[in-house]
Amino acid sequence: MIQDLTRETAVALSAAREAGAMAKGLQGAVATRLKGDGSPVSDADLAADAIIQHQLHSHFPADAILSEEAPDAPARLACERLWIIDPIDGTREYLNGRAEWAVQIALAIGGRLVLGVVAIPGEDVVLVGIPGVGGTVVTPDGAVPLAIHHQAHNVLITSDSQRNRAGTALVRAALPEFSALHATSVGIKVWRMLQGRADLYVHPRRIAEWDVAAPAAVLLAAGGGASDLAGGEFHFNAAVPQAAGLVFSTRPDHAALITRLRQAQVGVA
């Protein structure tokens, strides 16, 4: 049975827009520091997180929240409804003054994605997706149905992150017919796929739920494929909130590509 998510969609869209507008306004003038894992966090990340959490708590006080920029609360494991947020996905690009960053908000119920919102303030675009139902692309000119533009063929979208280079090289060796397109945040990667600029994205190692959730919901809502490296469906609200890699595609041979990746021993430890 399809749930009525009208209220949830409106709140998530409002929160993503407000957080994105605030962060865009601060770009180029924020303090930054390094987290324990060596990744940067800025005052804009924390302010965006505060905006989103305030809106979600105000409208859905019984729901749990998992955010990249807030301490994890083990009590979320007992909650049926979990909001999964990445206030700024692509903080390095944000700090470098680039437009390739996104605000990502998703809702999982019983571990399954039911809603995703990806705001890309640098391009004045918001993607809204409800898996199994559909979604919209919202721009200053209005809203149009979420859809995949099948233009690219055999284009693998990759990250130039140093942590991913060895795994990406293994993926490219397994799929030599694919050319490469670089992009940063996972939300940006999905937007490039919907635009028809790439038709495959593989993340060959473990990845945080807040990186995966909203982009996966949008891609699934558009009719694309989204799975872990073994081809399994994502399940959210894990005790350790990570997915076992990911494969996103806008192709009919999603399963066949996963078989080739597994044969090449692309996987996570």
PEJO-V331908 format. One record per residue. RES is the residue in three letters. PHI is phi in whole degrees, 0 to 359 (* if undefined). Layout:
# PEJO-V331908
res->(RES;RES)
phi->(PHI;PHI)
This chain:
# PEJO-V331908
res->(MET;ILE;GLN;ASP;LEU;THR;ARG;GLU;THR;ALA;VAL;ALA;LEU;SER;ALA;ALA;ARG;GLU;ALA;GLY;ALA;MET;ALA;LYS;GLY;LEU;GLN;GLY;ALA;VAL;ALA;THR;ARG;LEU;LYS;GLY;ASP;GLY;SER;PRO;VAL;SER;ASP;ALA;ASP;LEU;ALA;ALA;ASP;ALA;ILE;ILE;GLN;HIS;GLN;LEU;HIS;SER;HIS;PHE;PRO;ALA;ASP;ALA;ILE;LEU;SER;GLU;GLU;ALA;PRO;ASP;ALA;PRO;ALA;ARG;LEU;ALA;CYS;GLU;ARG;LEU;TRP;ILE;ILE;ASP;PRO;ILE;ASP;GLY;THR;ARG;GLU;TYR;LEU;ASN;GLY;ARG;ALA;GLU;TRP;ALA;VAL;GLN;ILE;ALA;LEU;ALA;ILE;GLY;GLY;ARG;LEU;VAL;LEU;GLY;VAL;VAL;ALA;ILE;PRO;GLY;GLU;ASP;VAL;VAL;LEU;VAL;GLY;ILE;PRO;GLY;VAL;GLY;GLY;THR;VAL;VAL;THR;PRO;ASP;GLY;ALA;VAL;PRO;LEU;ALA;ILE;HIS;HIS;GLN;ALA;HIS;ASN;VAL;LEU;ILE;THR;SER;ASP;SER;GLN;ARG;ASN;ARG;ALA;GLY;THR;ALA;LEU;VAL;ARG;ALA;ALA;LEU;PRO;GLU;PHE;SER;ALA;LEU;HIS;ALA;THR;SER;VAL;GLY;ILE;LYS;VAL;TRP;ARG;MET;LEU;GLN;GLY;ARG;ALA;ASP;LEU;TYR;VAL;HIS;PRO;ARG;ARG;ILE;ALA;GLU;TRP;ASP;VAL;ALA;ALA;PRO;ALA;ALA;VAL;LEU;LEU;ALA;ALA;GLY;GLY;GLY;ALA;SER;ASP;LEU;ALA;GLY;GLY;GLU;PHE;HIS;PHE;ASN;ALA;ALA;VAL;PRO;GLN;ALA;ALA;GLY;LEU;VAL;PHE;SER;THR;ARG;PRO;ASP;HIS;ALA;ALA;LEU;ILE;THR;ARG;LEU;ARG;GLN;ALA;GLN;VAL;GLY;VAL;ALA)
phi->(*;280;276;276;247;301;292;299;296;297;292;296;296;299;295;295;295;296;296;294;296;298;295;298;293;269;303;94;217;236;281;220;209;260;277;299;272;89;274;279;222;245;299;292;304;290;291;296;299;296;297;294;297;298;295;294;296;295;266;225;297;274;280;269;228;242;230;299;256;222;301;287;249;304;298;299;296;268;266;286;250;228;271;238;229;235;301;220;267;107;300;300;294;302;293;274;82;271;266;273;215;215;258;235;226;225;236;245;239;61;87;251;293;236;201;217;231;236;261;239;300;294;241;53;229;231;256;235;223;239;306;84;240;133;186;221;249;254;229;301;274;128;238;231;299;295;206;262;262;277;249;287;220;60;240;265;271;230;247;265;301;298;294;261;296;295;294;296;298;293;297;294;292;287;234;293;282;271;274;241;231;267;207;252;298;296;299;296;301;295;298;297;291;295;289;90;269;205;232;205;223;235;252;273;214;300;217;292;302;290;284;271;302;297;300;296;298;296;296;298;297;278;100;275;255;214;208;280;294;271;90;277;290;292;231;257;73;280;301;256;283;222;257;277;73;205;228;249;210;241;242;280;256;308;295;294;293;298;301;295;296;293;297;273;64;280;186;245;282)
